[in-house]
Amino acid sequence: MPLYFRSLREVFTFALPIIAGQLGQMLFGIGDIIVAGHYSTEVLSALGIATAIFSPYLLIGTGITFAISPLKARMLAEGEDVGSLPATSLLLALITGTILMGLIFGTGMCVDHMGFAPGIGKLVSSYLMISAASIIPVMIFLVLKENLQAREKTLFANSLIVFFNLFNLVANVFFMFTWELGIDGAALATALSRTLMAVFLYIYTAKKLNFKYEISFQIMADFYKKGIPIGLNGLLVGLIFSLVTVLVGKMSIVVSAANNILINITSFTYMVPYALASASSVKIGKEFGNRNFKKINAYALATVSLGLLSASAMGLLFLVIPGKIISIATGDAAVIDYGVTLLFYGAIYQIPDSIQVTLQGCLRGIEITFKPMVYGFSGIWALGFPVGCFLAYEKNMGAAGLWMGMATGLSVMAFLNSFLFIKVVKNFDRIKGKSLILR
């Protein structure tokens, strides 16, 4: 039991800057929306659509980088030379970022054929085509952040995210209002913020890490092998929320408004278990390299416990003071009333969502990423979405039915990831120094 409590403290302490950074990433978008809302309703609408289009590409890129820190932590523990990892991961960022930039730019060129109102479509296209290049500095920042995180250096990178939230807000006001660039100003502000973040983190990382400008294509292949399933898993979950938003948007203005508030609230609370998963992947990756399976179990139990504590606290607040929470975002009585109903279902899925994402982090630490992706598709798309549609349209539950379907899918993911991790733990005593057995 003392090992468990030590693990709780270590994971929590390590995760705190990561939590701050993840919340900061969310606030980037919120800052853009606030400024755009004061500029014009047309720009606000276009920016929301453009961000929704940009996000899936960002999810894929982010997921690929998540393979770096647990792999590097394991290599450090095994005493392997990791000098080539920073340069290799930077090349990974450039290749992946360039591909994603091309896809975003191409999507921007196709916006006119997506059926938006003519004025909105032009604004969305302009934002995407300007901001497309910013995916490359985003990828550079993320791979450097993961390299530092593998050595449990998290403060500087996450502090940069928080600082550049403020910078981005000021830049948005300047470009949109002073230079009167509208949505193009928002795109420029975001691109400038992302570029400066990458530059500052590169300078810091070059001083802190043993940079060797050598490329290991074997390591790069390993990054992609482990990272692509993580990115696709994040994409699968992200797309279901986008689809639910579209479906609910066709119901009524009140229902759509309440649903959008709930998505923002639950996305905010999700950042805590999401950050805990990131922290646990490094801690477990290190002990995986050391073959210290007792500590792996302790870190996993600590991570899931902390996630459950956070999810339970948030779920309890959703149940006890739902009206006060919804009223923070709106004063419309009809939206508040419907939002209270939806928040009940949001409370239900807090716990399974926390379990599935924290266990994904634990599994990343032992370099298992493909099966969780399969479980994500099975839980969310093969089961959760059909159940949600049945409840929403056949049982006339509306948006609440769709959310109940997501809760069902996430519960299945939580069960399958738990089963997988327990199965792997039981096989630990057979490993005897061969980490490849789990890959």
ABEGO torsion letter per residue (X at the ends): XAAAAAAAAAAAAAAAAAAAAAAAAAAAAAAAAAAAAAABAAAAAAAAAAAAAAAAAAAAAAAAAAAAAAAAAAAAAAGBBAAAAAAAAAAAAAAAAAAAAAAAAAAAAAAAAAGBBAAAAAAAAAAAAAAAAAAAAAAAAAAAAAAAAAAGBAAAAAAAAAAAAAAAAAAAAAAAAAAGAEAAAAAAAAAAAAAAAAAAAAAAAAAABBBBBBBBAAAAAAAAAAAAAAAAAAAAAAAAAAAAAAAAAAABAAAAAAAAAAAAAAAAAAAAAAAAAAAAAAAAAAAAAAGBAAAAAAAAAAAAAAAAAAAAAAAAAAAABAAAAAAAABABAAAAAAAAAAAAAAAAAAAAAAAAAAAAAAAAAAGBAAAAAAAAAAAAAAAAAAAAAAAAAAAGAEAAAAAAAAAAAAAAAAAAAAAAAAAAAAAAAAAGGBAAAAX
